[in-house]
Amino acid sequence: MRIKSNGPIHIPLTLWSYDSFVSYMGRAHLLFGAYYSLMAILTLASLYAYFLIKEHVFLRYSVYLLSFLLFQSSINGFSFQFIWGDFPEVTNELNASLVGIVIMAALWFSGEFLQVKDNSQRTYRLFRGLYWFSGVCVLFVWTPLFVIATKILVLCGLVLVLVFAVAATQALLRG
């Protein structure tokens, strides 16, 4: 077996009997369907709440949930199977772009939710800088710098966790 890719490779190999495989896939797809349905309902409920009470945090949350839903479906192979299956040559770029889009949506939502702008100008600038830096990396994913941009986006995702911890602590301390 020979495998080649410009992006990350995740290939778990398991040998199954036909009946066991069909049974496993039926259960797995049922669970995936429940998960994606729940995420879609949460996204629509947040969007509905936004239109109902005009709080921007709900719009931002629905954008974050939608981006995360697309990212998850891309990682699990459902996006390729059902959405952009006619374009296999861009799958790696789309997967990497979705990482950056999720980071941007998470920053956009959490910045509003944690009221970062009101709590700390330094943290707010960090949020904005990470947001725009991730956006630039999303653009670079579509260039020959794909591998570097993807690695930087993964690093941004790791930094994001620390930035959220700082912002949440500041929000908690300031009430």
Sequence and secondary structure as in RCSB ss.txt:
>XXXX:A:sequence
MRIKSNGPIHIPLTLWSYDSFVSYMGRAHLLFGAYYSLMAILTLASLYAYFLIKEHVFLRYSVYLLSFLLFQSSI
NGFSFQFIWGDFPEVTNELNASLVGIVIMAALWFSGEFLQVKDNSQRTYRLFRGLYWFSGVCVLFVWTPLFVIAT
KILVLCGLVLVLVFAVAATQALLRG
>XXXX:A:secstr
     SS          HHHHHHHHHHHHHHHHHHHHHHHHHHHHHHHHHHHH  HHHHHHHHHHHHHHHHHHHH
TTHHHHHTSTT GGGHHHHHHHHHHHHHHHHHHHHHHHTTHHHH HHHHHHHHHHHHHHHHHHHHTTSTTHHHHH
HHHHHHHHHHHHHHHHHHHHHHHH 
